[in-house]
């Protein structure tokens, strides 16, 4: 990890406390925006019928139905950073 290909660092002072705290906010914002817009994408007619419908067939919604994904949908969320 040290000197490798990641942006991982061990000393907060290397970039400063402002960068350290801001990075949490930016990452949270990115993940939430990605989740919102990709979920909107899954509701397009063509995509919904083929991939996302499985997610909504469980009524009433439960914590377990939130994890009901088509494999393609799961792949997009995992690769996208969810």
ABEGO torsion letter per residue (X at the ends): XBGBABABBABAAAAEAAAAAAAAAAAAAAAAAAAAAAAAAAABAAAAAAAAAAAAABOBBBAAAAABBBAAAAAAAAAAGX
